[in-house]
Amino acid sequence: MRPITPWLCGGRLLLALVAAAPAAQAALNSFSRLDQVGRWVIERKNTQEGAITCRAYIPSGGTWFTSNVRIGPDGSVVVPDGLRYSPDGTELAQVQDALRRCRADMIYVP
């Protein structure tokens, strides 16, 4: 008779799956990069409750609120004090469309 390998043993397989669960939850409640549209980065955050939050910003290397040109919750462009931003209407329309698609479904197709 051939011995059962540990991966096929029901109890051990379950233990391996449970041990992997915290790694899967690490992606929850933190933003993950989805796409880049011109200068803009599109990111998404998922919560355990299934809520989706999407954001778009132009990376600057600084903190989120004081250094990044970003799209506000109302869809307007937020430019922190001391920064310059020259809008590109076509690029901005593409970013707004990417945010709409990000919020619409779990599956995001760039």
C-alpha positions in Angstrom: 0.0 0.0 0.0 1.3 3.5 -0.9 1.5 6.0 1.9 -0.6 9.2 1.8 1.4 12.3 1.3 0.9 15.1 3.8 -0.7 17.4 1.1 -3.4 14.8 0.5 -4.2 14.2 4.1 -7.5 16.0 4.9 -6.5 17.5 8.2 -3.1 18.7 7.0 -4.5 20.2 3.8 -7.1 22.1 5.9 -4.3 23.3 8.1 -2.4 24.6 5.1 -5.4 26.4 3.8 -6.2 28.0 7.2 -2.5 29.1 7.5 -2.7 30.8 4.1 -5.9 32.8 5.0 -4.1 35.6 6.8 -2.0 36.2 3.7 -5.2 36.6 1.6 -6.6 39.0 4.2 -3.5 41.1 4.0 -4.8 42.5 0.7 -8.0 43.7 2.4 -8.2 47.2 3.7 -5.0 48.3 1.8 -4.8 49.8 -1.6 -3.5 47.8 -4.5 -2.3 49.2 -7.8 -4.6 48.3 -10.7 -3.6 50.5 -13.6 -1.8 53.5 -14.8 -3.4 56.1 -17.1 -0.9 58.6 -18.4 0.6 60.2 -15.2 -2.2 58.8 -13.0 -2.1 55.7 -10.9 -5.4 53.8 -10.3 -5.7 51.9 -7.0 -8.4 49.8 -5.3 -9.1 48.7 -1.7 -11.5 45.9 -0.8 -12.9 45.5 2.7 -14.0 42.2 4.4 -17.6 43.4 4.0 -17.1 43.5 0.2 -17.0 47.3 -0.2 -14.8 48.7 -3.0 -12.9 52.0 -2.8 -11.0 53.3 -5.8 -8.7 56.3 -6.1 -6.5 58.0 -8.6 -3.5 60.2 -8.1 -0.3 61.4 -9.7 2.6 60.0 -7.6 5.1 62.5 -6.2 7.0 60.5 -3.6 5.5 62.4 -0.7 2.5 61.8 1.6 -1.0 61.2 0.2 -2.6 64.5 1.3 0.2 67.0 1.1 2.1 65.8 -2.0 -0.2 64.1 -4.5 -2.5 65.6 -7.1 -5.5 63.4 -6.8 -9.2 62.9 -7.7 -11.4 63.9 -4.7 -14.5 61.9 -3.6 -16.7 64.3 -5.6 -14.7 63.7 -8.8 -12.8 67.0 -8.7 -9.1 67.4 -9.1 -7.4 68.2 -5.7 -4.1 70.1 -6.0 -2.2 70.5 -2.7 -0.8 73.9 -1.8 2.5 74.5 -3.5 2.0 72.1 -6.4 1.3 72.9 -10.0 -1.0 70.8 -12.2 -1.8 71.5 -15.8 -4.9 69.4 -16.7 -5.1 67.3 -19.9 -8.8 67.0 -20.6 -8.4 63.7 -22.6 -6.2 62.1 -19.9 -8.6 63.3 -17.1 -11.6 61.8 -19.0 -9.7 58.5 -19.2 -8.9 58.6 -15.5 -12.6 59.3 -14.6 -13.6 56.3 -16.8 -11.0 54.1 -15.2 -12.4 55.0 -11.7 -15.9 54.3 -12.9 -14.9 50.9 -14.1 -13.0 50.2 -10.9 -16.0 51.0 -8.8 -18.5 49.1 -11.0 -17.2 45.5 -10.6 -14.6 43.3 -8.9 -13.2 42.6 -12.4 -11.2 45.5 -13.7 -10.1 45.4 -17.4 -7.6 48.1 -18.3 
